[in-house]
Amino acid sequence: MNHLAIYALYPNVAWIDDGTGAFDKDGNKVEIDLDAVNEWQDPNAYKFARAAEYPPMTDYLDGVVKGDQAQINKYIADCQAVKAKYPK
């Protein structure tokens, strides 16, 4: 089960058990629409995808320390490519 989607779509859900379902704070079972859960898109997913693919900041800092503008420009271009790949 996509717990993040369930919590986002059903704010009354207090906990989820993959075997038995979703429950509110009083222990009552909350009926969920699995189609809606499966279709839900995390609005913050791009942040995690970008973070995983950004080049290390040390590449930029190394270019600054060495005064290597080509290295700095490459770092910026690589970051912009990641942003284009995973838009907001």
C-alpha positions in Angstrom: 0.0 0.0 0.0 1.1 3.5 -0.7 1.0 4.9 2.8 1.9 8.4 1.7 -0.9 8.6 -0.8 -3.4 7.2 1.8 -2.4 9.8 4.4 -2.6 12.6 1.8 -6.0 11.5 0.4 -7.6 10.5 3.7 -6.6 12.9 6.5 -8.7 11.1 9.0 -6.5 8.0 8.7 -4.3 7.6 11.9 -2.5 4.4 11.0 -2.2 1.7 8.3 -1.7 -2.0 8.5 -0.8 -3.5 5.2 -2.6 -6.7 6.1 -5.9 -5.3 7.5 -6.3 -1.8 6.1 -6.4 1.9 7.2 -7.9 3.0 10.5 -8.9 6.3 12.1 -7.8 7.5 15.6 -10.7 5.5 17.2 -9.7 2.2 15.5 -12.5 2.4 12.9 -11.7 1.0 9.5 -11.5 3.7 6.8 -12.6 2.5 3.4 -10.1 3.7 0.7 -10.4 3.9 -3.0 -7.3 1.9 -4.3 -7.7 3.4 -7.8 -7.3 6.9 -6.3 -4.4 5.8 -4.2 -2.6 4.2 -7.1 -3.2 7.3 -9.3 -2.0 9.7 -6.7 1.2 11.6 -7.6 3.4 12.9 -4.8 3.8 16.6 -5.4 7.2 16.5 -3.8 8.6 13.6 -5.8 10.7 15.8 -8.1 12.7 17.1 -5.0 13.9 13.6 -4.2 14.6 12.7 -7.8 16.6 15.9 -8.2 18.6 15.4 -5.0 19.6 11.9 -6.1 21.0 13.2 -9.4 22.5 16.5 -8.7 26.3 16.5 -9.1 28.3 16.8 -5.8 28.7 20.4 -4.6 32.4 19.7 -4.2 32.7 19.9 -8.0 31.5 23.5 -7.9 33.6 24.5 -5.0 36.7 22.9 -6.5 36.1 24.9 -9.6 35.7 28.1 -7.5 38.9 27.4 -5.6 40.9 26.7 -8.7 39.3 29.6 -10.6 38.2 27.2 -13.3 35.2 28.8 -14.9 34.7 25.9 -17.3 34.3 23.6 -14.3 31.9 26.0 -12.7 29.9 26.3 -15.9 29.8 22.5 -16.3 28.4 22.1 -12.8 25.7 24.7 -13.4 24.8 23.1 -16.7 24.6 19.7 -15.1 22.3 21.1 -12.4 20.1 22.7 -15.0 19.9 19.5 -16.9 18.6 17.7 -13.7 16.1 20.5 -13.2 14.8 20.1 -16.8 14.6 16.3 -16.4 12.5 16.6 -13.2 10.4 19.8 -13.5 8.2 21.1 -10.7 
